[in-house]
Each structure stands twice: as structure tokens, then as C-alpha cells.
Amino acid sequence: MNNLLTLIQQHPAIPVYYHDDAATCLQVLDACYKGGIRVFEFVARGSKAVENFEALLAHKRSHYPDLALGIGTIKTAEQAKQFVGLGAEFIVSPIVVPAIADETLAKGIDWIPGCMTPTEIALAETLGASLVKLFPGDSLGPKFVKSIKPLFPALKFMPTGGVEVEEANIANWFDAGVFSVGLGSKLFAKPEDASNENYDWLADRVKLLMSLVGR
């Protein structure tokens, strides 16, 4: 098992986040780290993706050397090459693109491709992926994981979408055999009574999440 997979195994929840404002991104990263996150996925979904990712990388290098920071929503080899060049420690895709494997796995960078069917999973395995993102997780569900795991005993699975910070939901996924979980809006939706002054509410939610995945 490589270094990233070992880190994910120890901290098996990955936030999936984007914001146009760099200061907000840094506050969110701080809160997630405080709560126990050690693998963080920023996503290339907006016009500020590159510059904000660079700001996060600089912050991580200065303050959180034990954090793995990667980039998600990568759909082309050109995007993968760009962010690997910036310093992304892993690449996550919503789809399986062989050319992305050439820009990542072939160069020693971890790539987590997104799959929805057994055929896509088989292709990801053929290309050398060790961890597969099951997306959208809410459409597939834990029963899908149970069904496919015997077909791909060497692969590890991470659902993204449909994962909630709730004990029964987390238990259902891990009982089905997932290696880790990815969370976006379910993690970052601010409670109505939360303070606008800081992100203590997020740090507290992340602490709860980490206690659930570490059960």
C-alpha cells in the first residue's frame, strides 16, 4: 500500500470542496485539519481553481506538512498535467480517461478515477488505479458496493455523493466494504445557528465525522 492509501486508511474521510474566495478556502482547510482531516480534495470547478489551489498548497506546506492535498473534477490529461505541475499530491476524476493515467500513475502520482459501472471499474483497474471513486454514490448505494467487491478483490472503493455525517449512513457504507468516503455539500452546509465569525462549527462536524469513520 502506498503512502497516500496508508494515510487515507488512517483518516478515511476526504472533504470535496471549492470556493471562489481564497480566504474562505484557507479557513475551511484550517477547520478541516483541526477536526482531524489529513486528506483534502479541492476541486477544479470554478474560475479561481488554479490560484486558490496554489494558495492552499502554500498554506499546507507552511502549516500542515502531514496533509495530502489533491485536486478533483479533473476530466482531461491537460488539466492533470497542469495541476501535477503545480504540486497536486493526487488527482481525482469523475470519469475514467486513459490519458489521465498517463499523466499521473505513469509518473508516480496517485489517480482516483470515478466509476459507476463494472466495465468502468474494470478499465480503471486495467489502467493501474488502486482506489476507485464510486460516483454518484447516492445513485449506487451500499448494496452496489457489496455486489461488486467480490469481482474486484484487489481494488479499494470510495463513494462520493450520498455520504452523510450520520452514524447509520456511515455504518452502512463501511459495513458494505468501502475503504473511505468523500463528502461535499453534506459536510459543508452551514447550520442556521452557526456563527459567521469563524468555522468552529465545521471543525466540530469534522470531528464527529472522523469519530464515525474511525469506529
LUMTITI-941813 format. One line per 10 residues: number of its first residue (from 1); their letters; for each residue x, y, z of C-alpha. Coordinates in nm, 4 decimals, padded with zeros to 6 digits. Example, Ala and Ser with C-alpha at 12.3 -4.5 7.8 and 13.67 -1.06 7.14 Angstrom:
2
1	AS	01.2300,-00.4500,00.7800; 01.3670,-00.1060,00.7140;
***
This chain:
215
1	MNNLLTLIQQ	00.0000,00.0000,00.0000; 00.1464,00.3361,-00.0988; 00.1794,00.6443,00.1225; -00.1463,00.8069,00.0140; -00.3520,00.4917,00.0631; -00.1962,00.4404,00.4047; -00.2873,00.7963,00.5013; -00.6430,00.7503,00.3729; -00.6730,00.4235,00.5627; -00.5751,00.6067,00.8818;
11	HPAIPVYYHD	-00.8096,00.9012,00.8076; -01.0786,00.7537,00.5798; -01.2854,01.0638,00.5026; -01.1988,01.3127,00.2277; -01.3659,01.6544,00.2011; -01.4506,01.7684,-00.1519; -01.4566,02.1488,-00.1667; -01.4438,02.4579,-00.3863; -01.4941,02.8294,-00.3262; -01.4052,03.1353,-00.5343;
21	DAATCLQVLD	-01.2700,03.3226,-00.2314; -00.9166,03.2215,-00.1320; -00.9534,03.3386,00.2298; -01.2631,03.1221,00.2693; -01.0774,02.8244,00.1245; -00.7979,02.8699,00.3776; -01.0436,02.8960,00.6674; -01.2168,02.5783,00.5548; -00.8870,02.3933,00.5237; -00.7871,02.5091,00.8735;
31	ACYKGGIRVF	-01.1169,02.3907,01.0213; -01.0971,02.0546,00.8456; -00.7427,01.9980,00.9645; -00.8398,02.0975,01.3184; -01.1199,01.8439,01.3061; -00.8872,01.5621,01.2014; -00.8822,01.5628,00.8210; -00.5475,01.4637,00.6710; -00.6507,01.4149,00.3054; -00.8255,01.7074,00.1347;
41	EFVARGSKAV	-00.9635,01.7341,-00.2190; -01.0042,02.0794,-00.3696; -01.1964,02.0764,-00.6973; -01.1404,02.2486,-01.0301; -01.4967,02.3718,-01.0673; -01.4565,02.7492,-01.0865; -01.2597,03.0322,-01.2406; -01.0368,03.0668,-00.9324; -00.9447,02.6992,-00.9132; -00.5799,02.7387,-01.0102;
51	ENFEALLAHK	-00.4915,03.0401,-00.7972; -00.6861,02.9180,-00.4952; -00.5277,02.5754,-00.5208; -00.1870,02.7414,-00.5255; -00.2815,02.9364,-00.2112; -00.3934,02.6157,-00.0404; -00.0724,02.4391,-00.1384; 00.1410,02.7193,00.0039; -00.0617,02.7157,00.3267; -00.0381,02.3378,00.3527;
61	RSHYPDLALG	00.3371,02.3412,00.3021; 00.3832,02.6035,00.5709; 00.1410,02.4672,00.8296; 00.0313,02.1113,00.7527; 00.3173,01.9032,00.6087; 00.1346,01.5833,00.7083; -00.1722,01.6738,00.4985; -00.2188,01.5310,00.1480; -00.3743,01.7939,-00.0800; -00.5135,01.6905,-00.4166;
71	IGTIKTAEQA	-00.7317,01.8271,-00.6923; -01.0620,01.6860,-00.8164; -01.3038,01.7189,-01.1084; -01.0140,01.6599,-01.3462; -01.1529,01.5486,-01.6825; -00.8614,01.5900,-01.9227; -00.4960,01.4957,-01.9401; -00.4112,01.8637,-01.9866; -00.5778,01.9529,-01.6572; -00.3997,01.6681,-01.4822;
81	KQFVGLGAEF	-00.0631,01.7787,-01.6191; -00.1253,02.1381,-01.5103; -00.2172,02.0554,-01.1514; 00.0542,01.7925,-01.1131; 00.2935,02.0637,-01.2243; 00.1577,02.2938,-00.9537; 00.2183,02.0281,-00.6895; -00.1051,01.8314,-00.6519; -00.0366,01.5191,-00.4489; -00.3211,01.3245,-00.6052;
91	IVSPIVVPAI	-00.5735,01.3650,-00.8861; -00.9425,01.2740,-00.8686; -01.1668,01.2410,-01.1747; -01.5429,01.1917,-01.2147; -01.4686,00.9702,-01.5177; -01.2123,00.7196,-01.6462; -00.9760,00.8656,-01.9076; -00.6696,00.6572,-02.0060; -00.4717,00.9705,-02.0953; -00.5073,01.0925,-01.7372;
101	ADETLAKGID	-00.3473,00.7703,-01.6176; -00.0520,00.8522,-01.8430; -00.0148,01.1915,-01.6729; -00.0500,01.0562,-01.3188; 00.0024,00.6883,-01.2415; 00.2745,00.6541,-01.5039; 00.4588,00.9401,-01.3318; 00.4110,00.8212,-00.9742; 00.1133,01.0447,-00.8900; -00.1957,00.8837,-00.7392;
111	WIPGCMTPTE	-00.5098,00.8971,-00.9524; -00.8573,00.8193,-00.8200; -01.0930,00.7760,-01.1174; -01.4697,00.7957,-01.0868; -01.6737,00.4930,-01.1916; -02.0382,00.3918,-01.1995; -02.0388,00.0548,-01.3797; -01.8419,-00.2703,-01.3552; -01.6986,-00.2028,-01.7014; -01.5634,00.1362,-01.5911;
121	IALAETLGAS	-01.4228,-00.0184,-01.2750; -01.2504,-00.2884,-01.4794; -01.0970,-00.0233,-01.7058; -00.9743,00.1749,-01.4053; -00.8147,-00.1400,-01.2658; -00.6500,-00.2161,-01.6003; -00.5044,00.1364,-01.6082; -00.3478,00.0821,-01.2661; -00.5827,00.2560,-01.0236; -00.5803,00.1213,-00.6683;
131	LVKLFPGDSL	-00.8648,00.3306,-00.5290; -01.1837,00.3935,-00.7285; -01.4323,00.6716,-00.6633; -01.7899,00.5421,-00.6864; -01.9849,00.8344,-00.8261; -02.2582,00.9334,-00.7798; -02.2695,00.7403,-00.4560; -02.6307,00.8265,-00.3790; -02.7401,00.6588,-00.7029; -02.5323,00.3465,-00.6417;
141	GPKFVKSIKP	-02.5660,00.2868,-00.2676; -02.4009,00.0395,-00.0275; -02.5698,-00.2610,-00.1913; -02.3809,-00.1873,-00.5126; -02.0519,-00.1966,-00.3202; -02.1379,-00.5347,-00.1718; -02.2204,-00.6688,-00.5161; -01.9046,-00.5570,-00.6940; -01.6398,-00.6146,-00.4266; -01.6118,-00.9890,-00.4974;
151	LFPALKFMPT	-01.5499,-00.9056,-00.8649; -01.2614,-00.6706,-00.7830; -01.0900,-00.8044,-00.4696; -00.7718,-00.6043,-00.5316; -00.9460,-00.2662,-00.5590; -01.0477,-00.0215,-00.2902; -01.3646,00.1876,-00.3166; -01.4655,00.5371,-00.2063; -01.8233,00.6599,-00.2571; -01.8693,01.0329,-00.3130;
161	GGVEVEEANI	-02.2173,01.1806,-00.3071; -02.4806,01.0358,-00.0791; -02.2488,01.0166,00.2222; -02.3813,01.1973,00.5284; -02.2343,01.2894,00.8660; -02.4698,01.0492,01.0347; -02.3927,00.7267,01.2177; -02.6250,00.4886,01.0329; -02.5272,00.6222,00.6894; -02.1549,00.5949,00.7594;
171	ANWFDAGVFS	-02.2012,00.2482,00.9094; -02.3925,00.1278,00.6029; -02.1099,00.2310,00.3707; -01.8285,00.0830,00.5752; -02.0221,-00.2345,00.6525; -02.0572,-00.2728,00.2747; -01.6798,-00.2679,00.2475; -01.5742,00.0791,00.1358; -01.2163,00.1896,00.2048; -01.3039,00.5558,00.2566;
181	VGLGSKLFAK	-01.5753,00.8137,00.1884; -01.5819,01.1511,00.0144; -01.8111,01.4311,00.1286; -01.9047,01.7626,-00.0288; -02.2197,01.9618,00.0447; -02.3310,01.7236,00.3210; -02.0229,01.8255,00.5165; -02.0035,02.1951,00.4324; -02.3663,02.3066,00.4688; -02.3526,02.5623,00.7499;
191	PEDASNENYD	-02.6160,02.5252,01.0243; -02.8566,02.8181,01.0543; -02.7412,02.8928,01.4084; -02.3685,02.8802,01.3241; -02.1553,03.1881,01.3763; -02.0448,03.3903,01.0773; -01.7255,03.4819,01.2613; -01.5428,03.1509,01.2304; -01.5605,02.7911,01.1180; -01.5704,02.6237,01.4590;
201	WLADRVKLLM	-01.8951,02.4572,01.3515; -01.7115,02.2897,01.0651; -01.4262,02.1721,01.2861; -01.6839,02.0201,01.5221; -01.8674,01.8470,01.2368; -01.5407,01.7086,01.1022; -01.4542,01.5759,01.4490; -01.7888,01.3968,01.4535; -01.7276,01.2605,01.1040; -01.3834,01.1303,01.1952;
211	SLVGR	-01.5215,00.9616,01.5051; -01.7798,00.7850,01.2884; -01.5399,00.6652,01.0195; -01.2939,00.5512,01.2855; -01.5457,00.3386,01.4709;
***
